[in-house]
C-alpha cells in the first residue's frame, strides 16, 4: 500500500470509545509517505486492551501539517491514553528528510 493523503494520517487506527473497543490487528508491509498527519496514528479512543503488531513498514516524510515537530506527532503517533493497548513494533523504517513538505 502506498499512501499519499493530504488531509489525514496514512493509517489511522480508531474506534468509538463507547463502549471501549478491543483491537487486535497486524499492520504489515506498507509504504506510507506524504501524509498531512503522522504515517501511523493510534487514536486515543480506540485502544482499551488488545494487541497491535506493526512490522516491516516504511514511514517517511509524513506529518506535513506544520513547520515544527513540536506537538506534531512525528512519523508514528500513539496517544498516551490508549489504555492497555500493547504495540509490538519491529523492523520498520522511519525517516523524515530535511526540507520535505513544510519542514526545514
DSSP file (Angstrom, degrees, kcal/mol; ACC not computed):
  #  RESIDUE AA STRUCTURE BP1 BP2  ACC     N-H-->O    O-->H-N    N-H-->O    O-->H-N    TCO  KAPPA ALPHA  PHI   PSI    X-CA   Y-CA   Z-CA
    1    1 A X              0   0    0      0, 0.0    30,-2.6     0, 0.0     2,-0.5   0.000 360.0 360.0 360.0 126.2    0.0    0.0    0.0
    2    2 A X  E     -a   31   0A   0     28,-0.1     2,-0.5    30,-0.1    30,-0.2  -0.972 360.0-167.4-112.6 128.0    1.4    3.4   -1.0
    3    3 A X  E     +a   32   0A   0     28,-1.0    30,-1.9    -2,-0.5     2,-0.3  -0.958  22.6 171.1-124.6 129.8   -0.4    6.3    0.7
    4    4 A X        +     0   0    0     -2,-0.5     2,-0.5    28,-0.1    30,-0.2  -0.778  19.5 173.5-133.6  88.9   -0.2   10.0   -0.1
    5    5 A X        -     0   0    0     -2,-0.3    31,-2.1    28,-0.3    32,-0.2  -0.866  20.5-170.0-108.6 121.1   -3.0   11.6    2.0
    6    6 A X  S    S+     0   0    0     -2,-0.5    -1,-0.1    29,-0.2    29,-0.1   0.474  84.4  35.5 -89.7  -1.6   -3.3   15.4    2.1
    7    7 A X  S    S+     0   0    0      2,-0.1     2,-0.2    30,-0.0    -1,-0.2   0.566 116.9  13.3-125.6 -12.8   -5.9   15.6    4.9
    8    8 A X  S    S-     0   0    0     29,-0.1    29,-1.9     1,-0.1    28,-0.6  -0.701  88.5 -57.0-146.9-168.5   -5.3   12.8    7.4
    9    9 A X        -     0   0    0     -2,-0.2     3,-0.2    27,-0.2    30,-0.2  -0.476  44.0-123.8 -77.4 156.2   -3.0   10.2    8.8
   10   10 A X  S    S+     0   0    0     28,-1.5     2,-0.5     1,-0.3    30,-0.2   0.967 102.4  14.6 -65.0 -53.4   -1.8    7.5    6.4
   11   11 A X  E    S-d   40   0B   0     28,-2.0    30,-2.7    27,-0.3     2,-0.6  -0.991  78.4-169.6-123.5 119.8   -3.0    4.6    8.6
   12   12 A X  E     -d   41   0B   0     -2,-0.5     2,-0.7    -3,-0.2    30,-0.2  -0.936   6.6-163.5-117.7 111.8   -5.5    5.7   11.3
   13   13 A X  E     +d   42   0B   0     28,-2.8    30,-2.7    -2,-0.6     2,-0.3  -0.848  32.1 147.1 -95.2 115.4   -6.4    3.2   14.0
   14   14 A X        -     0   0    0     -2,-0.7     2,-0.3    28,-0.2    30,-0.0  -0.932  23.2-178.0-145.8 165.2   -9.6    4.5   15.7
   15   15 A X        -     0   0    0     -2,-0.3    30,-0.1     6,-0.1    32,-0.1  -0.905  43.8 -93.4-154.4 180.0  -12.7    3.3   17.4
   16   16 A X        -     0   0    0     -2,-0.3    30,-0.1     3,-0.1     4,-0.1   0.837  39.1-148.5 -74.3 -33.0  -15.9    4.6   19.0
   17   17 A X        +     0   0    0      2,-0.4     2,-0.4    28,-0.2     3,-0.1   0.149  65.4 103.9  83.4 -21.3  -14.5    4.6   22.6
   18   18 A X  S    S+     0   0    0      1,-0.3     2,-0.2     2,-0.1    27,-0.0  -0.906  90.5  19.8-138.4 108.9  -18.0    3.8   23.9
   19   19 A X  S    S-     0   0    0     -2,-0.4    -2,-0.4    -3,-0.0    -1,-0.3   0.641 120.0-100.1 -70.4 167.6  -18.2    1.0   24.7
   20   20 A X        -     0   0    0     -2,-0.2     2,-0.3    -3,-0.1    -2,-0.1  -0.286  38.8-133.2 -58.2 134.4  -14.5    0.5   25.0
   21   21 A X        -     0   0    0     24,-0.4    27,-2.2    28,-0.0     2,-0.5  -0.670  10.5-155.0 -91.1 142.9  -13.0   -1.1   21.9
   22   22 A X        -     0   0    0     -2,-0.3     2,-0.4    25,-0.2    28,-0.2  -0.988  18.6-168.8-115.1 126.6  -10.6   -4.0   22.0
   23   23 A X  E     +f   50   0C   0     26,-1.1    28,-0.9    -2,-0.5     2,-0.4  -0.949  18.8 176.7-123.6 131.2   -8.4   -4.3   18.9
   24   24 A X  E     +f   51   0C   0     -2,-0.4     2,-0.3    26,-0.3    28,-0.2  -0.982  28.9 142.3-128.6 121.5   -6.1   -7.0   17.6
   25   25 A X  E     -f   52   0C   0     26,-2.1    28,-2.8    -2,-0.4     2,-0.4  -0.985  42.2-132.1-155.4 159.5   -4.5   -6.3   14.3
   26   26 A X  E     -f   53   0C   0     -2,-0.3     2,-0.5    26,-0.2    28,-0.2  -0.968   9.6-167.9-114.7 134.0   -1.4   -6.6   12.1
   27   27 A X  E     +f   54   0C   0     26,-3.3    28,-2.3    -2,-0.4     2,-0.4  -0.960  29.4 166.6-117.8 109.0    0.0   -3.7   10.1
   28   28 A X  E     -f   55   0C   0     -2,-0.5    28,-0.2    26,-0.2    29,-0.1  -0.982  45.2  -2.6-137.0 128.9    2.5   -5.3    7.8
   29   29 A X  S    S+     0   0    0     26,-1.5     2,-0.3    -2,-0.4    28,-0.2   0.796  78.6 147.4  72.9  33.7    4.5   -4.4    4.7
   30   30 A X        -     0   0    0     25,-0.2    28,-2.7    -3,-0.1     2,-0.5  -0.700  40.0-150.2-100.8 153.3    3.2   -0.8    3.9
   31   31 A X  E     -ab   2  58A   0    -30,-2.6   -28,-1.0    -2,-0.3     2,-0.5  -0.988  21.9-178.3-116.8 117.3    4.9    2.2    2.4
   32   32 A X  E     +ab   3  59A   0     26,-3.1    28,-2.2    -2,-0.5     2,-0.3  -0.968  12.9 151.3-123.7 119.7    3.3    5.3    3.9
   33   33 A X  E     + b   0  60A   0    -30,-1.9   -28,-0.3    -2,-0.5    28,-0.2  -0.989  47.0  23.1-148.1 152.4    4.6    8.8    2.7
   34   34 A X  S    S+     0   0    0     26,-0.9    28,-0.2    27,-0.6     2,-0.2   0.701  72.6 155.1  72.0  22.9    3.5   12.4    2.1
   35   35 A X        -     0   0    0    -31,-0.1    29,-1.7     2,-0.1    28,-0.5  -0.548  49.7-131.8 -87.6 151.0    0.6   12.4    4.6
   36   36 A X  S    S+     0   0    0    -31,-2.1    29,-1.4   -28,-0.6   -27,-0.2   0.870  95.4  28.5 -64.4 -39.9   -0.7   15.5    6.3
   37   37 A X  S    S-     0   0    0    -29,-1.9    26,-2.0     1,-0.3    27,-0.2  -0.441 117.6 -47.0-109.6-174.9   -0.7   13.8    9.7
   38   38 A X        -     0   0    0     34,-0.3   -28,-1.5    24,-0.2   -27,-0.3  -0.102  49.8-119.5 -55.4 154.5    1.5   11.0   11.0
   39   39 A X  S    S+     0   0    0     36,-1.3   -28,-2.0     1,-0.3     2,-0.4   0.875 105.7  23.6 -61.6 -37.8    2.1    8.0    8.8
   40   40 A X  E    S-de  11  76B   0     35,-1.6    37,-2.9   -30,-0.2     2,-0.5  -0.990  73.3-175.8-130.9 123.0    0.5    5.8   11.6
   41   41 A X  E     -de  12  77B   0    -30,-2.7   -28,-2.8    -2,-0.4     2,-0.8  -0.976  10.6-164.3-121.5 118.5   -1.8    7.3   14.2
   42   42 A X  E     -de  13  78B   0     35,-3.0    37,-2.0    -2,-0.5   -28,-0.2  -0.891  28.9-137.8-102.2 105.3   -3.2    5.2   17.0
   43   43 A X    >>  -     0   0    0    -30,-2.7     3,-1.4    -2,-0.8     4,-0.6  -0.248   9.5-123.8 -74.7 149.1   -6.0    7.2   18.3
   44   44 A X  T 34 S+     0   0    0      1,-0.3    39,-0.3     2,-0.2     3,-0.2   0.724 107.1  51.4 -62.4 -25.2   -6.8    7.8   21.9
   45   45 A X  T 34 S+     0   0    0      1,-0.2   -24,-0.4   -30,-0.1    -1,-0.3   0.520 101.7  61.2 -92.2  -3.5  -10.4    6.5   21.7
   46   46 A X  T <4 S+     0   0    0     -3,-1.4     2,-0.8   -33,-0.3    -1,-0.2   0.730  86.0  68.4 -97.7 -20.7   -9.7    3.2   20.0
   47   47 A X     <  +     0   0    0     -4,-0.6     2,-0.5    -3,-0.2    38,-0.5  -0.776  35.3 145.3-121.7  94.2   -7.5    1.1   22.2
   48   48 A X  S    S-     0   0    0    -27,-2.2    36,-0.2    -2,-0.8     2,-0.1  -0.723  83.1 -32.7-119.2  77.3   -8.7   -0.3   25.5
   49   49 A X  S    S+     0   0    0     34,-1.8   -26,-1.1    -2,-0.5    -1,-0.3  -0.314  92.7  97.6  94.5 174.2   -6.8   -3.5   25.5
   50   50 A X  E     -f   23   0C   0     34,-0.2    36,-2.2   -28,-0.2     2,-0.4  -0.331  65.1 -86.9  97.8 178.0   -5.8   -5.7   22.6
   51   51 A X  E     -fg  24  86C   0    -28,-0.9   -26,-2.1    34,-0.2     2,-0.5  -0.992  24.1-166.7-134.0 134.6   -2.6   -6.0   20.5
   52   52 A X  E     -fg  25  87C   0     34,-2.7    36,-2.5    -2,-0.4     2,-0.6  -0.986   8.4-161.4-120.9 120.8   -1.3   -4.1   17.5
   53   53 A X  E     -fg  26  88C   0    -28,-2.8   -26,-3.3    -2,-0.5     2,-0.6  -0.915   6.8-174.8-105.9 118.6    1.6   -5.7   15.6
   54   54 A X  E     +fg  27  89C   0     34,-3.3    36,-2.3    -2,-0.6     2,-0.4  -0.937  19.8 159.8-116.0 107.0    3.4   -3.2   13.3
   55   55 A X  E     +fg  28  90C   0    -28,-2.3   -26,-1.5    -2,-0.6   -25,-0.2  -0.979  50.1   0.2-137.5 141.0    6.1   -4.9   11.3
   56   56 A X  S    S+     0   0    0     34,-1.4     2,-0.3    -2,-0.4    36,-0.2   0.850  84.8 139.6  57.5  43.9    8.1   -4.4    8.1
   57   57 A X        -     0   0    0     33,-0.2    36,-2.7   -28,-0.2     2,-0.5  -0.767  45.4-140.9-112.2 160.2    6.7   -1.0    7.2
   58   58 A X  E     -bc  31  93A   0    -28,-2.7   -26,-3.1    -2,-0.3     2,-0.5  -0.990  17.9-180.0-121.8 122.1    8.2    2.2    5.8
   59   59 A X  E     +bc  32  94A   0     34,-3.1    36,-2.1    -2,-0.5     2,-0.3  -0.979  17.7 155.8-119.7 116.3    7.0    5.6    7.1
   60   60 A X  E     +bc  33  95A   0    -28,-2.2   -26,-0.9    -2,-0.5    36,-0.2  -0.999  53.2   3.3-148.6 147.2    8.7    8.6    5.6
   61   61 A X  S    S+     0   0    0     34,-1.8   -27,-0.6    -2,-0.3     2,-0.1   0.836  86.8 138.7  52.5  40.9    8.1   12.3    5.0
   62   62 A X        +     0   0    0     33,-0.3   -24,-0.2   -28,-0.2    -1,-0.2  -0.390  35.7  58.5 -97.8-177.2    4.7   12.3    6.8
   63   63 A X        +     0   0    0    -26,-2.0     3,-0.5   -28,-0.5   -27,-0.2   0.965  56.1 163.3  58.7  58.8    3.2   14.8    9.2
   64   64 A X        +     0   0    0    -29,-1.7    38,-0.3   -27,-0.2   -28,-0.2   0.296  40.5 102.3 -86.9   7.6    3.4   17.7    6.7
   65   65 A X  S    S+     0   0    0    -29,-1.4     2,-0.3   -30,-0.1    -1,-0.2   0.643  83.5  17.3 -76.7 -15.1    0.9   19.9    8.6
   66   66 A X        -     0   0    0     -3,-0.5    36,-0.2   -30,-0.1     6,-0.0  -0.940  69.2-115.9-149.7 170.8    3.4   22.3   10.3
   67   67 A X  S    S+     0   0    0     -2,-0.3    37,-0.5    36,-0.1     2,-0.4   0.391  94.5  59.8 -88.8   3.1    6.9   23.7   10.2
   68   68 A X        -     0   0    0      2,-0.1    -2,-0.1    35,-0.1    34,-0.0  -0.974  66.9-144.0-134.8 145.3    7.8   22.3   13.6
   69   69 A X    >>  +     0   0    0     -2,-0.4     3,-2.1     2,-0.1     4,-0.6   0.636  65.5 120.7 -77.0 -13.9    7.9   18.8   15.2
   70   70 A X  T 34 S-     0   0    0      1,-0.3    -2,-0.1     2,-0.2    -3,-0.0  -0.328  95.8 -15.9 -59.2 116.1    6.8   20.3   18.5
   71   71 A X  T 34 S+     0   0    0     -2,-0.2    -1,-0.3     1,-0.1    -2,-0.1   0.566 107.5 114.7  70.1   8.8    3.5   18.5   19.4
   72   72 A X  T <4 S-     0   0    0     -3,-2.1   -34,-0.3   -35,-0.0    -2,-0.2   0.730  76.1-126.2 -90.0 -22.0    3.1   17.2   15.9
   73   73 A X     <  -     0   0    0     -4,-0.6     3,-0.3   -36,-0.1     5,-0.1   0.180  30.9-131.7 102.6 -19.8    3.4   13.5   16.5
   74   74 A X        -     0   0    0      1,-0.2   -35,-0.2    -5,-0.2     3,-0.1  -0.268  56.8 -37.2  72.6-157.7    6.2   12.5   14.1
   75   75 A X  S    S+     0   0    0      1,-0.2   -35,-1.6   -37,-0.2   -36,-1.3   0.856 135.3  26.2 -73.7 -36.7    6.1    9.6   11.7
   76   76 A X  E    S-e   40   0B   0     -3,-0.3     2,-0.4   -37,-0.2    -1,-0.2  -0.995  72.3-168.9-130.0 134.2    4.2    7.4   14.1
   77   77 A X  E     -e   41   0B   0    -37,-2.9   -35,-3.0    -2,-0.4     2,-0.5  -0.985   9.2-177.5-130.3 126.1    2.0    8.6   16.9
   78   78 A X  E     -e   42   0B   0     -2,-0.4   -35,-0.1   -37,-0.2     2,-0.1  -0.984  30.0-128.3-118.2 118.7    0.5    6.6   19.8
   79   79 A X    >   -     0   0    0    -37,-2.0     3,-1.3    -2,-0.5    -2,-0.0  -0.415  15.3-127.6 -68.4 141.0   -1.8    8.7   22.1
   80   80 A X  T 3  S+     0   0    0      1,-0.3    -1,-0.1    -2,-0.1    -2,-0.0   0.672 103.4  59.4 -66.5 -19.2   -0.8    8.4   25.8
   81   81 A X  T 3   +     0   0    0      2,-0.1     2,-1.6     1,-0.1    -1,-0.3   0.001  62.8 126.0-103.0  31.0   -4.3    7.4   26.9
   82   82 A X    X   -     0   0    0     -3,-1.3     3,-1.4     3,-0.1   -34,-0.1  -0.684  62.8-139.8 -82.2  85.3   -4.6    4.3   24.8
   83   83 A X  T 3   -     0   0    0     -2,-1.6   -34,-1.8   -39,-0.3    -2,-0.1  -0.250  65.5 -18.1 -60.5 119.5   -5.5    2.2   27.8
   84   84 A X  T 3  S+     0   0    0    -36,-0.2     2,-0.3     1,-0.2    -1,-0.3   0.500  88.5 149.5  71.2   4.7   -3.9   -1.2   28.0
   85   85 A X    <   -     0   0    0     -3,-1.4     2,-0.5   -38,-0.5    -1,-0.2  -0.562  34.9-151.0 -74.0 131.1   -3.0   -1.4   24.3
   86   86 A X  E     -g   51   0C   0    -36,-2.2   -34,-2.7    -2,-0.3     2,-0.5  -0.912  10.5-166.0-102.7 127.1    0.1   -3.5   23.6
   87   87 A X  E     -g   52   0C   0     -2,-0.5     2,-0.6   -36,-0.2   -34,-0.2  -0.960   7.9-163.4-117.4 120.3    2.1   -2.4   20.5
   88   88 A X  E     -g   53   0C   0    -36,-2.5   -34,-3.3    -2,-0.5     2,-0.5  -0.917  14.6-176.6-100.1 117.8    4.8   -4.7   19.0
   89   89 A X  E     +g   54   0C   0     -2,-0.6     2,-0.3   -36,-0.2   -34,-0.2  -0.946  14.0 151.6-123.6 109.9    6.9   -2.5   16.7
   90   90 A X  E     +g   55   0C   0    -36,-2.3   -34,-1.4    -2,-0.5   -33,-0.2  -0.996  52.9   6.5-145.5 147.9    9.7   -4.3   14.8
   91   91 A X  S    S+     0   0    0     -2,-0.3     2,-0.3   -36,-0.2    -1,-0.1   0.848  82.0 143.9  55.7  42.2   11.7   -4.0   11.5
   92   92 A X        -     0   0    0    -36,-0.2     2,-0.5   -37,-0.1   -34,-0.2  -0.838  43.8-140.6-109.1 149.0   10.2   -0.6   10.5
   93   93 A X  E     -c   58   0A   0    -36,-2.7   -34,-3.1    -2,-0.3     2,-0.4  -0.947  19.3-177.7-108.8 124.3   11.9    2.2    8.7
   94   94 A X  E     +c   59   0A   0     -2,-0.5     2,-0.3   -36,-0.2   -34,-0.2  -0.988  13.2 157.4-121.4 129.2   11.1    5.7    9.9
   95   95 A X  E     -c   60   0A   0    -36,-2.1   -34,-1.8    -2,-0.4     2,-0.4  -0.998  23.7-171.1-150.7 146.6   12.6    8.7    8.1
   96   96 A X        -     0   0    0     -2,-0.3     2,-0.3   -36,-0.2   -36,-0.0  -0.934  21.1-143.0-140.2 118.6   12.0   12.4    7.6
   97   97 A X    >   -     0   0    0     -2,-0.4     3,-2.1     1,-0.1     6,-0.1  -0.608  28.0-105.1 -83.4 134.3   14.1   14.3    5.1
   98   98 A X  T 3  S+     0   0    0     -2,-0.3     6,-0.1     1,-0.3     3,-0.1  -0.312 106.7  19.3 -55.2 134.4   15.1   17.9    5.9
   99   99 A X  T 3  S+     0   0    0      1,-0.3    -1,-0.3    -3,-0.0     2,-0.2   0.430  86.6 143.7  85.2  -1.2   13.1   20.3    3.8
  100  100 A X  S X  S-     0   0    0     -3,-2.1     3,-1.9     2,-0.1    -1,-0.3  -0.543  72.8 -27.4 -73.9 136.3   10.4   17.8    3.0
  101  101 A X  T 3  S-     0   0    0      1,-0.3   -37,-0.1    -2,-0.2   -36,-0.1  -0.379 130.8 -22.9  59.4-132.2    7.0   19.4    2.8
  102  102 A X  T 3  S+     0   0    0    -38,-0.3    -1,-0.3   -36,-0.2     2,-0.1   0.419 114.0 105.2 -90.2   1.3    6.8   22.5    5.0
  103  103 A X    <         0   0    0     -3,-1.9   -35,-0.1    -6,-0.1   -36,-0.1  -0.476 360.0 360.0 -85.3 152.6    9.7   21.3    7.3
  104  104 A X              0   0    0    -37,-0.5    -1,-0.1    -2,-0.1    -6,-0.1   0.342 360.0 360.0-121.8 360.0   13.2   22.7    7.2
